[in-house]
Amino acid sequence: MAFDSLGAFLEELERRGDLLRIRTAVSRDLEITEITQRSVRVDGPALRFDAVTGASMPVVTNLLGSPRRIALALGVKSVDEVAVRIGGLLRLRPPAGLLGAIRDLGGTISTLETLRSLGPKRVRSAPCQEVVEDEVDLGRLPILRCWPKDGGRTVTFPIVVTSDPETGECHTGVYRLQQYGPDTLGFHAQLHRVGANNLRKWAALGKPMPVVAAIGCDPATLFAALSPVPEGVSNFVFAGFLRGSPLELVKATTSELELPAQSEVVLEGFVDPVERSLEGPFGDHTGYYSAPEPFPVFHVTRVTRRASPVYLGTVTGRPPTEDAILGKAVERVFLPVIRLVLPEVVDMNLPLEGLFINVAVVSIRKQFPGHARKVMHALWGLGQLIFTRYVIVVDAEVNVHDLSEVLYRVGLQADPEEDFELVHGPVDQLSVSNRIPNLGGKVGIDATRKGPDEGYDRGWPEEIRMDPAVLDRVEALFGHEPELKRRLGARPPG
Ligand SMILES: Cc1cc2nc3c(=O)[nH]c(=O)nc-3n(C[C@H](O)[C@H](O)[C@H](O)COP(=O)(O)O)c2cc1C
């Protein structure tokens, strides 16, 4: 089931008891953060603050801070189903024989038809333009101050639309916007983001870049905007694919940019190509305050909105946070895309503790000497995985999600002198340990089994395993000894 708007999703959440309304007055400065974090920590409900002090609209937080709500937003029981759909889309193989050709052609045509039918629909009038405010005063919006030392209140969950001046193609990303003044915000698209790249292109032309920030739209479109969609794939088409129905787009009122018609509040304006202003500090995904840094300035020239909008915010910080829970879903959904480039990858875990970009554990079907290193280097060249500080490669049978098993393999199977691959390259702008911003070290750990073809001549030792016949006999014995079965638990894995 696709949700057309944030409102439709909130209604469904409320029906399911997964949205809690808070009717007592709450401050948008810090208090909403504290309540939101408590809900995220216990896998609690989405929150709707109906009486935010001094605000004319309710604030919603923790919208997608739970795997169950992410699945609902994407119309599936588990996000793995989306991965299967994407996997199906990518499986374009040469057909086997005439019958296979006819069958596969039918499949390919229906896939292409489906994709075409999911492309965005353009509309002329839109709920997000019911009210148009030319006298911009961002103070009218319940923009949150998330952490005590933040440099200002910040729009934390906007869908920011920019375009490539060469192709005119629109791109969406979630970039925070810290409030500078009544009509200016910091445009925090990090160095490696498409939004920052688009700005470099506009700057090269000496022109201001039109920008739109849509706050609060249907949850699948939000998910598409924060996803590392491969270059050349439109976030709007991806949103349609996730929703299983086309996304309605409307043109902005002051530029050629397109945006989701069902958004709640829209900030329209431009970013000057050369102007910079200090952004930060800001309590970031890392659990640290990001230090103040110069960022471009987003001048808001018009606000459009629904007649009775809802404001959507989120809180970043040390995980567990809403964005961290979203990160896990992104990891699952995009695994087939990684497998397209690296078919030897069995599974991958970007642990929450590693903030998704710091640590990757990958299991592979190893086929040749140095295979683990090939995988490391491929990942360091792939989308946002280029930022991964530690890539741990293990054999196919290792459960990458069991970090205790992974550490066991690293400790036992990786020789620091031989099996560490130290490289230097781009790192995430938020990364704190590198001496030079955006540039630093990364290490790959090859914790796979080694053979003589990799210089290991000692003969890899055999792992201890119990005789399966004994396991069966003990299971049978447990059948006669219920207390033993209850106290000693199930058959061990292996
Ligand atoms: C809640 C949240 C806040 C984010 N804030 C920022 C931000 O301020 N700056 C940024 O560059 N990326 C931020 N991101 C990450 C981007 O949205 C993400 O990398 C996305 O894939 C956009 O990348 P792209 O513009 O390169 O396509 C945030 C993500 C989430 C979920």
The ligand as an SDF file (V2000), in Angstrom:
LIG
                    3D

 31 33  0  0  0  0  0  0  0  0999 V2000
   18.3420   12.7210    8.8030 C   0  0  0  0  0  0  0  0  0  0  0  0
   19.4240   12.8570    7.7730 C   0  0  0  0  0  0  0  0  0  0  0  0
   20.1530   14.0190    7.7090 C   0  0  0  0  0  0  0  0  0  0  0  0
   21.1510   14.1740    6.7600 C   0  0  0  0  0  0  0  0  0  0  0  0
   21.8500   15.3370    6.7160 N   0  0  0  0  0  0  0  0  0  0  0  0
   22.7630   15.5180    5.7510 C   0  0  0  0  0  0  0  0  0  0  0  0
   23.4280   16.7730    5.6480 C   0  0  0  0  0  0  0  0  0  0  0  0
   23.2020   17.6950    6.4120 O   0  0  0  0  0  0  0  0  0  0  0  0
   24.3360   16.9130    4.6480 N   0  0  0  0  0  0  0  0  0  0  0  0
   24.6110   15.9170    3.7560 C   0  0  0  0  0  0  0  0  0  0  0  0
   25.4180   16.1150    2.8550 O   0  0  0  0  0  0  0  0  0  0  0  0
   24.0180   14.7000    3.8590 N   0  0  0  0  0  0  0  0  0  0  0  0
   23.0900   14.4940    4.8180 C   0  0  0  0  0  0  0  0  0  0  0  0
   22.4400   13.2960    4.9090 N   0  0  0  0  0  0  0  0  0  0  0  0
   22.8220   12.1960    3.9890 C   0  0  0  0  0  0  0  0  0  0  0  0
   22.2220   12.3460    2.5980 C   0  0  0  0  0  0  0  0  0  0  0  0
   20.8610   12.6300    2.6380 O   0  0  0  0  0  0  0  0  0  0  0  0
   22.4360   11.0590    1.8170 C   0  0  0  0  0  0  0  0  0  0  0  0
   23.8010   10.8450    1.6730 O   0  0  0  0  0  0  0  0  0  0  0  0
   21.7350   11.0070    0.4780 C   0  0  0  0  0  0  0  0  0  0  0  0
   22.0580    9.7770   -0.1380 O   0  0  0  0  0  0  0  0  0  0  0  0
   22.0500   12.1830   -0.4490 C   0  0  0  0  0  0  0  0  0  0  0  0
   23.2240   11.9980   -1.1470 O   0  0  0  0  0  0  0  0  0  0  0  0
   23.3940   12.6170   -2.6130 P   0  0  0  0  0  0  0  0  0  0  0  0
   22.9140   14.0170   -2.5550 O   0  0  0  0  0  0  0  0  0  0  0  0
   24.8500   12.5260   -2.9140 O   0  0  0  0  0  0  0  0  0  0  0  0
   22.5380   11.7870   -3.5200 O   0  0  0  0  0  0  0  0  0  0  0  0
   21.4400   13.1240    5.8430 C   0  0  0  0  0  0  0  0  0  0  0  0
   20.6890   11.9480    5.9090 C   0  0  0  0  0  0  0  0  0  0  0  0
   19.6830   11.8070    6.8570 C   0  0  0  0  0  0  0  0  0  0  0  0
   18.8970   10.5380    6.8960 C   0  0  0  0  0  0  0  0  0  0  0  0
  1  2  1  0
  2  3  1  0
  2 30  2  0
  3  4  2  0
  4  5  1  0
  4 28  1  0
  5  6  2  0
  6  7  1  0
  6 13  1  0
  7  8  2  0
  7  9  1  0
  9 10  1  0
 10 11  2  0
 10 12  1  0
 12 13  2  0
 13 14  1  0
 14 15  1  0
 14 28  1  0
 15 16  1  0
 16 17  1  0
 16 18  1  0
 18 19  1  0
 18 20  1  0
 20 21  1  0
 20 22  1  0
 22 23  1  0
 23 24  1  0
 24 25  2  0
 24 26  1  0
 24 27  1  0
 28 29  2  0
 29 30  1  0
 30 31  1  0
M  END
$$$$
